[in-house]
Amino acid sequence: MKRPVTPSTLESEARRYLEQHRGRRSRPAAPPAARAAERVLRPLAKRFGVGIEQLEQHWTEIVGARLARWCDPVSIQRQGGVQTLVIQARGPAGAVLQAESRRILERVKLYAGHRAPTRLKVVQGRLGGQETPKSPGQSHAAPASPQPPETLNRAHQVTDGLEKSTEARLLSALKRFDRSVQARRNRT
């Protein structure tokens, strides 16, 4: 029968084993990648200015909520020392954005500093968050349920001119234009 090992003997044997079989020291941890990336990106940011990703992240704060609903920054084009900010506007809002271009560029300059774009190019198109386009067979002006023209005319007369925001007035004008085009088509 074996004699039970006392704790002091067990500890001394474990200590002796560890001293004889000690492994190599572990390597120090790698430096953080952010520090290395910052060393590379900081001089580039000073040289080339703000990127489109930063503008996209802070677009609502830069141009305001109203204009941010109508447009998104697409790219910054650099050519011959001139930087041009390209924004994509939702449909007919491009005209409003072109009129506001000076204010938009001032706000971008406040955000980006002295390397900010000096020109603005507005491209009309669909924004990323909009619904998918309708199939070619569907008309965008056709109402969901047919109503008598008298009812539609009375409803339009009541709502026309009551809009207070600029966007609502623009949409109202576009609806009136669409109705006049549809009425002209129906006559022919």
Secondary structure, DSSP 4 states (H G I P E B T S, - for coil): -PPPPPHHHHHHHHHHHHHHS--PPPPPPPPPHHHHHHHHHHHHHHHH---HHHHHHTHHHHH-HHHHHHEEEEEEEEETTEEEEEEEEETTHHHHHHHTHHHHHHHHHHHHGGGS--EEEEEEE--TTSPPPPPTTS-TTS-SS---HHHHHHHHHHHTT---SHHHHHHHHHHHHHHHHHHHHHH-
